[in-house]
Amino acid sequence: MLDQNGAGELWEEKTMRLTPRAVSAAFIAGALALAAAPVTAQSLAEQWLDGELDYVGPEITYDGPPVTVTIAHFLSPNTPLTSILERGIERMEAETDGKLTARVFYNNSLHDAQRGGFEGVAAGISDLSTCYSWINPGGFNLQLGLQLPGLVNRATPMSHAIMQLYGEYFREDYEAQGVLFARSTTTQAQHLLTRDEPITSLADLQGMRMLASGAIATSTADALGAVPVPLTVAEYYSGFQQGVVDVMALHDAGLKLFRMDEIARARTLAYLWANPIEYCMNADFFYGLPDDLQDYFHLWLMRVNHAEAEIYFDGVAAEGVAALASIGVEETVMAPEDFAALQEAIAPVTEEWIAAQEAEGRPARQFVEDLRAKIAELEQLSNDELWMLTWEQPYPGLVD
């Protein structure tokens, strides 16, 4: 697996003095190990979703009518990701004896859950929704740094790192949106898909229209010499198929979700930015829950969050790569010197972001150092060990 200390330090000046071959080997060898690692079908997360673990949580004493959580989502039902949410809701209903249930409104049918998530939740239209800071960046600062290139190897440790650092670095900005932070997973790093010839060097990206949503993703695409093009998730398939973008920068779990096997004919390992998958919740709803249901719901959020990171963003990612390989889609590993040139081109993105944040009085460098250290620490844990971190209680500092 990728050495997160080494990966993070790629953006530091001292690491840029490594030979191109050494830099490339650190990324590629680790990534190949990640791709080859088996996904255990019966992890603790899977066992919980299957109802095979003994209940651990608050005693449910509430005896009033069932409480329904109204959830807004931008995806369709029956996707690999939303099926995990549905299984989690089944656990919620079983573990609370039906006192807490949920209704999910898919396909933005309740409100726009991508560009309007914060507004919909703050207004009480939904109780819980996807709420992306990087798609709605107004008022956010350090949290946007979660998209910095070169941070993410496995999605599961990174998801736990976000939750652990939230209270110190993100909470003030998040709650200023009029909502509470619920949870956050993350994608793995984005790689490069093309409809024909693979990307083999930085030169191949010059002037190419490339998917990039969010300020840091846009800066990264610019640094590569590409033309950044933002697309909503609903536009991914048609945008790539019809040539709105020449290059899809996409995480591997999205290969199946967005049916990239129908379009892509080459995939180049690039290890660019990752996209946090954030959820917010309505404060009146959460604090209005009976104490036992409130405690349970907060714990449930931790469990669903881990399950999505492990099973979808890490597990389905491997399945997506295998599906492409099965139809003969070429996977390209850049030559060491070309990969090093790509990394060198995007290295200033992190330093420029830190400088801009520090100029506004924010501890951006300390945040990046703390995030890298936390990722490195959590990368040493297995998925089951990570699961146990919030099995009995949520991380502190997320809500009062």
N, C-alpha and C positions, 0 to 999 in steps of 0.2 A: 504494500500500500504506500501511497505517497507519504513521505516524511513531512508532516505539517510544519515542523520547525524549518526544514530546508525549503519547503514550498513558500512559506511566508517570507523568508529571507531573500527569495529571488528578487524581491522588489527593493532590497537594500543595496546600497552601493557596494559593500564589501562582497556580496554574492555575485554581483554583476562582473566581478573580476575572475570568476570561475571560467574555465574553458567552455566553449559551446558544447563540447561532447559531454562534459561533466554535468552541466545544467540540464541538458536534454535527458541524460540517463536517469537523473533523479526523478524526473516527472514520468517518463515513459515506463521505466521498470516498475514503479509503484502502481501506475494505472493498470498495467497488464496483470499485476497481482490482484488488484481489486476486481477486475473483470473475471478472473478465474476463480475467485473465492465463492464457494457454494453458499446458497441461501438456505438456512435450516427451516424446513417446513413447519416444524413444531417449536418455534421460539416461544418465549413467554408471551410476547405480543399476540402471536397466532393462537396460543392456548386461551388467552383471555377472550379474544374475539369469538372463539369456539365455545366459550362457557365452561372451559375445563379447569379453571383455577378457582380455588375457594375464595369466597368474597372477602375482601379486605377494604374497609372503609367505615364511614360513620353509620351508626345504627339509625335506620330510617323509622322515625316515630310519627312523622306527619300523617294525619288521618283525614285531611281534607280532600277535595276533588283533585283529580290529576292536573298537573301543571304541564303545559305544552311549550316547548322551546321553538320559536319560529326562526328558521335558518334560511338565509338567502345564499345561493351559490350560482356561479356563472357557468359551471359545467352541466352537462346532461346527466341524467341518471344512468346507472349501469355502466359507468366507466370504471377502469381499474381503481381510480382514486375515490370516486364517490361510493363505490361498493364497500370500501373500508369504513366510510362514514356511516353507511346504513347498518353495517354489522355492529359498529359502535353504539348506534342508537338501540339496537336490539339488546345489547348488554345493559344500557341505561334503563330500559324498561324492565328487564329481568331483575336487575340489582336493586331497583327501588320499588319492586312489586307494582309497577305501573303508575306510581305516583309522579314520576317525571318521564315525559315522553317528548318527542320532537316531530315537527313537520318541516320538511325541506322543500323549498321552492327553487327549482332548478332553472337553468337557461335564462338567468336574469329576469325571471317572470314576476318577482316581487318588487325588486328594484335592481339597478345596475350594481352588481356585486364586484365589479372591477374598478370602474371609475367613480362609482357613487356609493361605495360600501360605507364609508364613514358617515356620509349624510343620512343614508338609510337607517343605520343603527342609531345614530344620535337622535333622529326624529322618532324612533320607536317603531318604525315600519317593520324591522326585523329585530330579533333579540341577539342574533349571532350572524356574522357574515364575514366573508373574505374582505379584508381591508388592507390594500397594498400601499405602503408608504412610498415605494419607488414609482408607482403609477400615479399617485396623488402626492407629490413631494412638498406641497406648500406647508410650511410650518415644521417640517422634519429636518433634522441635521445629522447627528452622529448615526442615527439608525440607517441612513442611506449608505453608510460605509459597509453595510453587510453585503453589498454588491461588488465590493472591490475585487479585482481579479486575483486569482491564485490562492484563495482562502480555503475552498471547500474540496475535500476528498470524499469521504462518506457523508451523506446527508444527515444520518442519524446523530453522530456526535455534534455536528454543527447546529442542529436543531436544539439540542440540549444546551449548547453554549449560548445561543441567543436567549433562551429562557433564563439562564443563570445570570446573564449580564444585564437583562432588561431593567431591573429596578435601579441600577446605578447609572446607566447611560441613556435609556430611552423613555422612561416612564413619563417624565414631565412633558415632553413633546407629544407623546401619544395621547395622554389624557387631555391635553389642550384641544384635541379634536372633538371633545365632548363625549368620548367613549372610554371604555375600559379595554385594555389589552387582554385577549383571551389566550392566544397561543401562537406559535410560529414554527412551521417546518421550513425546509429550504430544498431547492433542487440541488442536484450535483452540478458541477461546472458545465458550461456550454461547450459543445464541439461544433464543427462546421460541416453542414450538409450542402451538397450541390446536386444539380439535376444531371450533370454530365461529368466533366473532368474534375478530379479531386483538387483541392488546394494543397499544394506541395511546398509553397514558400510564401514569404511576405509579398513578393512581387505579384503573385496570383490574385491578391486581394485588392490591388490598387484600382480604385474607381468602381469596385463591385458594390451593388446595393445589398446591404446586409441587415438582417433583423437585429434591432437593438432598441429595447424599451427601458427607460430610466436614464437619469443623467450620467451615472457612471458607466453603464453599458454603452451609451452614446459616445462618451469620451474614449472608451476603449476601442470602439469601431473606428472613430476618427484617427486614433493613434496608429491603427493598423493600415490606414490609407483607404479604408472602405467608406462608403456613403451610408450612414446609419438610417434605417427606416423603421419607425415604430409601427407595430401591428397589435391589435387586440387578439386574444386567443381565438375568437371566432373567425379571424382573418388569416390565421396561420396557413391553413390548407390552401385556400384559394390564392393567397398572396404568393406562396411558393410555387404553386402549380402554374399560375398565370404570369410569373416573372416580375411581380411587384418587388420581390427580393430575388437576388441571384444566389445569395448564401443565407441559409437558415442557421443561426447560432442557437442551438437547442440542446437541452439536457437529455440524457438518454431515456429517462422514463417517458418523455414526451414522444418518443419514436412510435410507440404503440397508440398512445392516447390521441395523437394528431394524425395518425395514419401516414406517417412519412414513408413507410415502405412502398406506398403507391407512387411516390414521386422521386425520392432521393435515389441516386445511383452512385454516390460516393460519400464517405464520412471521414473527416480528418480530425484526429485528436489534437485539441488546441488548449483545453483547460483554461477557459476564460472566466467570466463572472458567473455567479450563481444568483438565482432569484429567491429571496425570502417569500414564503407563502404565509402571510400573516392573517390572523382573524381578530376581530374586535367584537365586543359585546356591549349591550345597552346597560348603563349603570343602574337605572331604576329597576330593570328586570332582575339583574343579579342580586342587588342588595335587598330587593323585595322578596326574594325566595325565603321560605322558612330555613332556619339555621341548618338543619340536617340536609335539606336538599341543596342549599348553597354549598356546603362543604363537599357534598357528593359531586355536584356539577363541576366544581373546580378541579377535583381529583380526576373526574372523567375527561376533562379537557386535556390533562397531562397524558392520559393513557391513549386517547385517540391521536394526539399529536405524535407520540412516539410510534404508534402503529403505522401511521401514514408515512412517516420518514423511513422507517425500516422496510416496510412491505412494499410501498409504492416507489418512493424516490430512490431507494437503493435496490430493492428486489426487482421491481418491474424494469428498472434501468437495464439490468443484466439480460432480462428477457427480450427487451427491445433490440439490444445489440445482436443477440442470437437470432432474432427474427430477420434482421437485415442480412446477416451472414447466410442464412438459409436460402435466400433468394439471389445470392451472388453479389450483393452490394459490397463494393470494395471499401475496406477500411485502410486509411492511409496514416502511416506514422512518418512524420517529417524527418528528414536527415538531421542529425544533431546540430549542425551549424545553422540550418534553416529554423529549427525550433528555437534555438538560442536567440536568433535574430528577432523572431516574433516576440519572445519574452522581453527582450531588451526594448522593443518598440513600445510595449505597453507599461513598462516599469514606471515611467513618469506619472501615469494616471494616479497611482496611490500617493506619491509624494506631493503632487499638485493639489489633490483633494485634502490631504492633511494640512498643507500650508494655508489653504483657503479657510478651513475650519478653525485652525489656530489663530488666524488673523481676526476672527470673530470672537476669540476668547474661549473657544471650546477645547477640551483636552483630547484632541483627535489622535495624536501620536500615542498617548497612553492608552486610549481605547483600542487602537489597532494592536498594540503590544499585548494588552490584556486578552483581546479576542484570540490572537494567535496562540498565546500560552494556554488559554482555556481549551481551544481546539486540540492542541497537542496533548494535553492531559486526557481529554475525553476520548481521543483516538486510541488510547491504550486499552480501552474497555470494550468488551464484547457487547453485542446488542442486548443480551440478557442482563448484563451488568448495568448497562445504561437504563434499561427498563426499571430496574430495582431502585434507581435514584428517586423516582417519584411514585413508587408503588404504594407507599403508606401516607405520603403527604406531598402537596404541591411544592414547587420551589417558592421560597419566601420572596417578598418584594413585588409580586405581580399585582396584587390588589391588597387593600386594607382588610 
